[in-house]
Amino acid sequence: MKKTLLYLLFLFTSFNFYAQISIVSPIIHCNGDTLFDFTIRKNEIIGDLNPAETTLSYHLSEYDATNNANAIPNPTSFVSTVDSKNIYVRIYNKGNITLKFFRLNINFNLAVDVTIRYSACYTPILFLNATGGSPSYRYSIDGIKYQKENSFEVKAGTYTIYTLDNNECTASATVVVQDITIPPLQAMTVNTMLRCNGDTNAEIMSFVSGGTPPYSCFVEEKMDARVSVYENRYTIHNMPAGRYRVVIKDAMGCAVMNPIEIQEPKALTATAVITDQTITVNATGGTNQYTYAISPTLNNSSTNNTFTDLVPNTYEIIVRDSNYCWVNIVSLTITPPAPLVEGKKAITLNLTAGQTLADINIPVTGIKWYSNATSPSGKTKRLNEAFLPLSTVLVDNTTYYASQTINNIESKERLAVTVKLNTLSNPDFVLGNFKYHPNPVKNVLSIENASVIDEVTLFSVTGKVILDKKINSLHSDLDLSHVATGIYFLKVKSEGREKTIKIVKE
C-alpha cells in the first residue's frame, strides 16, 4: 500500500514539472570577456519564491534540465567563447520543478571605421561609422567624452577613434589625418560692356585656378543667371547693367568672391526743331559719331543733322550712334505755308454785293475758308473749327482767311482776304441810315432804319439759318440769348433792297 502511494506521489510531482518554460533576461558581454556568472540573474529567476526553499541548477540543454542531468558545476565562472548560447535553469521549490532559460551573448562584431572629408576650405572632418554590437551608438576621439553625433573637426595627426554601443561595449580604430597642401582657390573675373542703354546681354567671365575641382559659379544678386563652362572659364550670360558679386566655390567648400560692375552708355535721346521746311535734329547720350536718316529713305544715313527743303508731309527720323544703338522720332510734320497771292499773306479785293467765297480766285489748290486768322483752340488739327462753305455770301469790309492743304496737311498760317463791296452803292444808299447795336452782342440786338425793315435772317458761318423773322417796322429788338457764341451774318431786307452785316455773339 505504501509503495502505491509513493508511486502516485511521484506521478503527481512529475506532472507539476511540465509547466511552460519561460525566458529570463540575457547576460551580454563585450568582445574578449568570456567569463560569465549565472547567479547575477538569480533574483529574476526565482521571482517571488523563498530563496531558502529554492534550489537552482544550470544546464546546457532543456533535456538535461528536465532530467536533472549534467548540471554545470561552475555557474559563477562559466567560460563561453561563442557569440550566443542558451542556459537552462532547473528550479526546485517544495517539490515543484519548473524550467527557465536565458541567453549568453558576446558582441563579437562591434566595429568602427572612419571617412575623412575636408570642408570649410580644407579643414579635416572625421565621420565615424559603427557596425555590429547593439545599437544605438555613441562616438569619441579620446575614449572619454562620447557623443551621438558622428563627426569631429580635427587637425592633421594620428587619432584613435571609439564607439560605444547600447551594452556599453566599445570598439576602436586608428586613423591618420594627412596635412594636405593645395594651391589657394583664385578667380579672375572680367565682363563685356553693354552696347546700348537698357541692353541685357552683357557677359561676365571668371577664370578659375587652384582649389579642388569641380567648381561652381553663381551671382549672388541674380541666382538664376545662366552659367556655361569651358575648361576653367565660367561665363555668366544675359546680364543687365549693375553691380554684382560673383562667387566661385570648389569641391572642398572654399570660396572666392569678386565684385564687378557692368556699365552701360547713357540713354541715346534726340530732339527735333522744325523751322518752316527745315528739320534740325540734336542727339545726346549713347556713344559719339551720330548718323541721321529721314523717311522715306531711313536706310540712308549721314552725319548731317539738318534736313532742308522738305515738302509738306509727316516724317520719321532715326538717329544711330557708333554702337548702332538707335532712337527714332516720329510724327514730325512739315506744314504748308499760308497760300500767297503775288507773294503776299494779306490782300484786299473789291467785289460785287451778292458774290460768295466761290468768286474769290486764289491760285493754289486745297483752299479752305475760315472766319478766324487761326484756330480758336490753337490746335493744328482743326477738328473743332468749321470752315466756311464756298456758298457763303460776302460781307462788305469783312476779312476772310484761307488755308491750303498739301499731302493731307493743312497750313497753320492763313491768307487774309479783306472784301470791299464799294462798287455797289445803291443798297447802302437806301439803307444808309440802318443802325444796330451792340456788337458784339450778348442777349438783345437792336436794329433800326429810316425805312420799314421788312425781314431779317441770321446765318451761321456755314450758311445755316439761325433766325428768320418778319419785322415790318422801323425798329426791332432781336432776342439772341439762345444763340451760341460765335460769328454770324445778319441779312436785312427793306423795300426790296438787302444789306448783310457781321455779328459777333458773346
C-alpha positions in Angstrom: 0.0 0.0 0.0 2.8 2.5 0.8 4.6 1.7 -2.5 1.4 2.5 -4.3 1.1 5.9 -2.6 4.7 6.7 -3.3 4.3 5.9 -6.9 1.2 8.1 -7.1 3.1 10.9 -5.4 5.9 10.6 -7.9 3.4 10.8 -10.8 1.8 13.9 -9.3 5.3 15.5 -8.8 6.3 14.8 -12.3 3.0 16.3 -13.6 3.9 19.6 -11.8 7.2 19.7 -13.6 5.8 20.1 -17.1 5.0 23.8 -16.9 5.6 26.1 -19.9 9.3 27.2 -20.0 9.9 30.9 -19.7 12.8 33.2 -20.6 15.0 35.4 -18.4 17.0 38.5 -19.5 20.2 37.6 -21.3 23.6 38.1 -20.0 25.6 40.1 -22.5 29.4 40.5 -22.5 31.6 42.5 -24.7 34.1 41.0 -27.1 37.0 39.4 -25.2 35.0 38.9 -22.0 34.2 35.1 -22.0 33.7 34.5 -18.2 30.1 34.5 -17.1 28.4 34.5 -13.7 24.9 33.0 -14.0 24.0 33.9 -10.4 23.5 37.6 -11.3 20.1 36.5 -12.7 19.1 34.6 -9.6 16.6 37.1 -8.3 14.9 37.4 -11.7 14.8 33.5 -12.0 13.2 32.7 -8.6 10.9 35.7 -8.6 8.6 35.6 -5.6 9.9 32.2 -4.3 11.6 32.0 -1.0 15.4 31.7 -1.7 15.8 29.5 1.4 13.3 27.0 0.0 14.5 27.1 -3.6 17.4 25.2 -5.3 18.7 26.1 -8.8 20.8 24.1 -11.2 22.1 25.2 -14.6 22.3 23.1 -17.8 23.4 23.3 -21.4 20.2 21.8 -22.8 16.5 21.6 -22.0 16.7 17.8 -21.9 19.4 17.9 -19.2 17.5 20.4 -17.2 14.3 18.3 -17.4 16.1 15.1 -16.3 18.4 16.9 -13.8 21.5 15.7 -15.7 24.9 17.2 -16.4 24.5 20.3 -14.2 27.1 23.0 -14.8 29.5 22.7 -11.9 30.8 26.3 -12.0 27.9 28.7 -12.6 29.8 31.7 -11.2 32.7 31.3 -13.6 31.4 29.7 -16.8 33.5 30.2 -19.9 31.8 30.7 -23.2 33.6 31.6 -26.5 30.6 31.6 -28.9 28.6 34.7 -29.7 25.3 33.2 -28.4 24.4 30.3 -26.1 21.2 29.2 -24.2 21.5 28.3 -20.5 18.6 26.3 -18.9 17.7 26.6 -15.2 16.1 23.8 -13.2 14.1 25.4 -10.3 13.1 23.1 -7.4 10.8 24.6 -4.7 8.8 22.5 -2.2 8.6 19.5 -4.5 7.7 21.7 -7.6 10.1 21.8 -10.5 10.0 24.5 -13.2 12.3 25.4 -16.0 13.6 28.8 -17.3 16.3 29.8 -19.7 18.4 32.8 -20.6 20.9 33.6 -23.3 24.6 34.3 -23.1 25.7 36.9 -25.8 29.1 38.2 -26.8 29.3 41.3 -29.0 32.0 39.9 -31.4 31.0 42.1 -34.3 31.2 45.6 -32.9 33.5 47.7 -35.0 34.1 51.3 -36.0 35.5 52.8 -39.2 36.0 56.4 -40.4 35.7 58.5 -43.5 37.8 61.7 -43.8 36.4 64.7 -45.6 37.5 68.2 -45.9 35.3 71.3 -45.6 35.4 74.9 -44.7 38.4 75.3 -47.1 40.5 72.1 -46.2 39.6 71.6 -42.6 39.6 67.8 -41.9 36.4 66.3 -40.6 36.2 62.7 -39.3 32.9 60.9 -39.9 32.8 57.8 -37.7 30.6 54.8 -38.5 29.8 51.9 -36.1 28.6 48.4 -37.1 27.6 45.3 -35.2 27.1 45.2 -31.5 23.9 46.6 -30.1 22.7 49.9 -31.5 22.4 52.8 -30.7 26.0 54.0 -30.9 28.0 56.9 -29.4 31.3 58.1 -30.6 34.6 59.6 -29.3 38.1 60.5 -30.4 39.6 60.3 -26.9 37.8 57.4 -25.3 36.4 59.7 -22.5 33.9 62.0 -24.0 31.2 60.3 -26.1 28.5 61.9 -28.3 25.7 60.9 -30.5 27.0 63.0 -33.5 29.5 61.0 -35.6 31.5 63.9 -36.9 34.6 65.5 -35.4 36.6 68.5 -36.8 40.3 67.8 -36.3 43.7 68.8 -37.4 46.4 66.8 -39.1 47.7 63.9 -36.9 47.0 60.3 -35.6 43.8 59.6 -33.8 42.2 56.6 -32.0 38.5 56.6 -32.6 36.0 54.9 -30.4 32.4 53.7 -30.5 30.2 52.7 -27.5 27.1 50.6 -28.1 23.9 50.2 -26.1 25.5 47.5 -24.0 28.4 49.7 -23.1 30.7 47.7 -25.3 33.5 49.5 -27.1 35.4 49.2 -30.3 38.3 51.3 -31.6 40.4 52.0 -34.6 43.4 54.2 -35.5 43.3 56.8 -38.3 46.0 59.1 -39.7 44.8 62.6 -40.9 47.2 64.0 -43.5 48.1 67.6 -43.8 47.1 68.5 -47.3 48.6 71.4 -49.2 46.5 72.7 -52.1 47.1 75.9 -54.1 44.6 78.5 -52.9 41.5 79.0 -54.9 41.7 82.0 -57.2 39.4 83.6 -59.8 40.0 86.4 -62.2 36.7 88.0 -63.3 36.1 90.3 -66.2 33.0 91.4 -68.1 31.9 92.7 -71.5 30.3 96.2 -72.0 26.7 96.8 -72.9 26.4 98.4 -76.4 23.2 100.2 -75.7 21.4 101.6 -72.7 18.9 99.1 -71.4 20.5 96.1 -73.0 20.6 92.8 -71.0 23.2 90.9 -73.0 26.5 91.5 -71.2 28.7 88.6 -70.1 30.8 88.0 -67.0 33.7 85.6 -67.3 35.6 84.1 -64.4 38.9 82.2 -65.0 39.4 79.8 -62.1 42.6 78.2 -60.7 43.8 76.4 -57.6 41.5 74.8 -55.1 39.9 71.4 -55.6 37.8 70.8 -58.7 35.0 70.6 -59.6 33.9 74.3 -59.2 30.6 76.0 -59.0 29.9 79.6 -60.0 26.9 81.9 -59.3 26.0 85.6 -58.9 24.6 86.5 -55.5 22.3 89.2 -56.9 21.0 87.0 -59.8 21.0 83.4 -58.7 19.0 82.3 -61.8 21.6 83.7 -64.2 22.6 81.1 -66.9 26.2 79.9 -66.5 28.2 77.9 -69.0 31.7 76.4 -68.5 34.6 75.6 -70.8 37.6 74.2 -69.1 38.4 76.6 -66.3 36.3 79.5 -67.7 32.9 80.2 -66.3 30.7 82.5 -68.4 27.5 84.2 -67.0 25.2 85.2 -69.8 22.5 87.8 -70.4 23.4 90.3 -67.6 21.9 93.8 -67.4 23.8 96.8 -66.1 24.5 96.8 -62.3 26.9 95.8 -59.5 27.3 92.1 -58.8 29.2 89.7 -56.6 30.5 86.6 -58.5 31.1 83.6 -56.2 33.4 80.6 -57.1 33.3 77.5 -54.9 35.4 74.4 -55.1 34.6 70.8 -54.1 36.0 71.5 -50.6 33.8 74.4 -49.9 36.4 77.0 -50.4 35.0 80.2 -52.0 36.2 83.4 -53.5 34.0 86.4 -54.3 34.8 89.0 -56.9 32.8 92.2 -57.1 32.2 93.5 -60.6 30.2 96.3 -62.2 28.6 96.2 -65.7 28.2 99.7 -67.1 26.0 100.9 -69.9 26.1 104.0 -72.0 23.8 106.9 -71.3 20.4 106.6 -73.0 20.5 107.8 -76.6 18.0 110.6 -77.0 17.1 113.0 -79.8 15.0 116.1 -80.2 13.9 117.9 -83.4 13.3 121.5 -84.2 11.1 122.4 -87.2 11.5 125.7 -88.8 9.5 126.3 -92.0 10.6 123.5 -94.3 13.7 122.5 -92.3 14.1 119.9 -89.5 17.2 120.1 -87.3 18.0 117.1 -85.0 20.0 117.3 -81.8 21.2 114.0 -80.3 22.7 113.3 -76.8 23.8 110.2 -74.9 24.8 106.8 -76.4 28.3 106.9 -78.0 29.6 109.6 -80.2 29.6 109.8 -84.0 25.9 110.0 -84.6 24.2 109.4 -88.0 20.8 110.6 -89.1 18.2 109.3 -91.6 14.8 110.6 -92.6 11.8 108.9 -94.2 11.2 107.6 -96.7 14.9 106.7 -97.0 15.5 105.5 -93.4 18.3 103.2 -94.6 20.3 106.2 -96.0 22.2 107.7 -93.0 24.7 110.5 -92.9 26.3 112.7 -90.3 24.2 115.7 -91.5 21.6 116.5 -88.8 19.7 119.1 -90.8 17.1 118.3 -93.4 16.1 121.3 -95.7 13.6 122.0 -98.4 11.2 119.4 -97.1 7.8 119.2 -98.8 4.8 119.3 -96.5 4.4 115.8 -95.1 4.8 113.8 -91.9 8.3 112.4 -91.4 10.2 109.9 -89.2 13.8 110.4 -88.3 16.2 107.7 -87.0 19.4 108.6 -85.1 22.2 106.0 -84.7 25.3 106.1 -82.7 28.7 104.4 -83.3 27.4 101.2 -81.4 24.5 101.0 -83.8 22.1 101.9 -81.0 19.2 103.9 -82.3 16.3 106.1 -81.4 13.5 107.3 -83.6 11.4 110.5 -83.7 8.0 110.1 -85.3 5.2 112.3 -86.4 7.4 115.3 -87.4 5.1 117.4 -89.5 6.1 120.0 -92.1 3.1 122.1 -92.5 2.4 124.1 -95.7 2.9 127.9 -95.6 -0.1 130.2 -95.9 -1.3 130.5 -99.5 0.3 133.6 -101.1 -1.1 135.9 -103.7 1.7 137.7 -105.5 4.0 136.9 -102.5 1.6 138.5 -100.0 -0.1 137.0 -97.0 -2.8 139.6 -96.8 -4.8 141.2 -99.7 -7.9 143.4 -100.3 -10.4 142.6 -103.0 -13.1 144.8 -104.5 -16.1 142.6 -105.3 -19.8 143.0 -106.0 -22.6 142.5 -103.5 -24.2 139.1 -103.6 -21.0 137.3 -104.6 -19.7 134.4 -102.5 -16.4 132.9 -101.4 -16.5 130.8 -104.6 -16.0 134.0 -106.5 -12.6 134.6 -104.9 -9.8 133.2 -107.0 -6.7 132.0 -105.1 -4.1 130.4 -107.4 -3.4 127.3 -105.2 -5.3 124.1 -104.6 -6.8 122.7 -101.4 -8.2 126.0 -100.2 -10.4 126.2 -97.1 -12.0 129.4 -95.8 -12.4 130.4 -92.2 -13.6 133.4 -90.3 -10.6 133.4 -87.9 -6.9 134.0 -88.6 -6.0 131.0 -86.5 -7.8 128.0 -85.0 -9.7 129.2 -81.8 -8.4 126.1 -80.0 -4.8 126.6 -81.1 -4.6 123.0 -82.4 -3.0 122.0 -85.6 -5.8 119.6 -86.3 -8.7 121.9 -86.6 -11.3 119.3 -85.7 -13.5 121.6 -83.8 -13.3 124.6 -86.2 -15.9 124.6 -89.1 -14.7 126.1 -92.3 -16.9 128.4 -94.4 -18.7 126.9 -97.4 -18.0 128.4 -100.8 -21.6 129.5 -100.9 -21.0 132.0 -98.1 -22.2 135.4 -99.2 -19.5 138.0 -98.9 -20.0 140.8 -96.4 -18.6 144.3 -97.0 -15.4 145.2 -95.1 -15.0 141.7 -93.8 -11.8 139.7 -93.7 -11.9 136.0 -94.7 -9.0 133.6 -94.1 -7.8 130.9 -96.4 -5.6 127.9 -95.7 -4.1 125.4 -98.1 -3.8 121.6 -97.8 -0.9 119.6 -99.2 -0.5 115.9 -98.7 -3.4 116.0 -96.3 -1.7 118.5 -94.1 -3.3 121.9 -93.7 -1.3 125.0 -93.2 -1.3 126.7 -89.8 -1.0 130.2 -91.3 -3.8 131.6 -93.4 -4.1 134.1 -96.2 -6.1 137.2 -95.1 -8.6 138.4 -97.7 -10.5 141.6 -96.9 -13.6 142.1 -99.1 -14.8 145.6 -100.1 -18.2 145.9 -101.8 -17.8 149.6 -102.6 -18.9 149.2 -106.2 -22.5 148.5 -105.1 -23.7 151.8 -103.5 -27.5 151.6 -104.0 -28.2 149.1 -101.2 -26.0 151.1 -98.9 -27.6 154.3 -100.1 -31.2 153.0 -99.4 -30.1 151.5 -96.1 -27.7 154.3 -95.3 -29.5 155.1 -92.1 -29.5 151.4 -90.9 -28.1 151.1 -87.4 -27.6 148.2 -85.0 -26.1 147.8 -81.5 -24.4 146.4 -79.5 -21.9 144.4 -81.5 -20.6 142.1 -80.0 -24.0 141.2 -78.5 -24.8 139.0 -75.5 -28.6 138.9 -75.5 -30.6 141.5 -77.5 -29.5 143.2 -80.8 -31.4 146.4 -81.5 -31.9 147.4 -85.2 -33.5 150.4 -86.8 -33.8 152.0 -90.3 -35.2 155.2 -91.9 -37.5 153.0 -94.0 -39.5 150.0 -92.9 -37.5 146.8 -92.3 -39.3 144.0 -94.0 -37.5 141.0 -92.5 -34.2 139.8 -91.2 -32.3 136.5 -91.5 -29.4 135.3 -89.2 -27.0 132.9 -90.8 -24.1 130.9 -89.3 -20.7 131.0 -91.0 -21.6 127.7 -92.6 -24.8 129.2 -94.1 -27.3 127.6 -91.7 -30.3 129.8 -90.9 -30.5 130.5 -87.2 -33.2 133.2 -87.2 -35.7 134.2 -89.8 -38.1 137.0 -88.6 -40.7 139.3 -90.2 -40.3 142.9 -88.9 -42.5 145.4 -90.9 -41.3 148.2 -88.6 -38.6 150.9 -88.4 -37.2 149.3 -85.2 -36.9 145.9 -83.7 -35.1 144.2 -80.8 -33.8 140.7 -81.7 -33.5 138.2 -78.9 -30.2 136.3 -79.5 -29.9 134.9 -75.9 -30.4 131.4 -77.2 -27.8 131.7 -80.0 -24.4 130.0 -79.3 -21.2 132.1 -79.1 -19.7 132.7 -82.5 -19.7 134.7 -85.7 -22.9 135.2 -87.6 -24.2 137.2 -90.6 -27.4 139.2 -90.4 -29.2 139.9 -93.7 -31.6 142.8 -93.6 -34.3 143.4 -96.3 -36.0 146.8 -96.8 -38.1 147.9 -99.8 -36.6 145.2 -102.0 -33.0 146.0 -101.0 -30.6 143.9 -98.9 -27.8 144.6 -96.6 -25.6 141.9 -94.8 -23.7 142.7 -91.6 -21.3 140.6 -89.5 -22.4 139.9 -85.9 -20.3 138.6 -83.1 -22.2 136.7 -80.4 -20.6 136.5 -77.0 
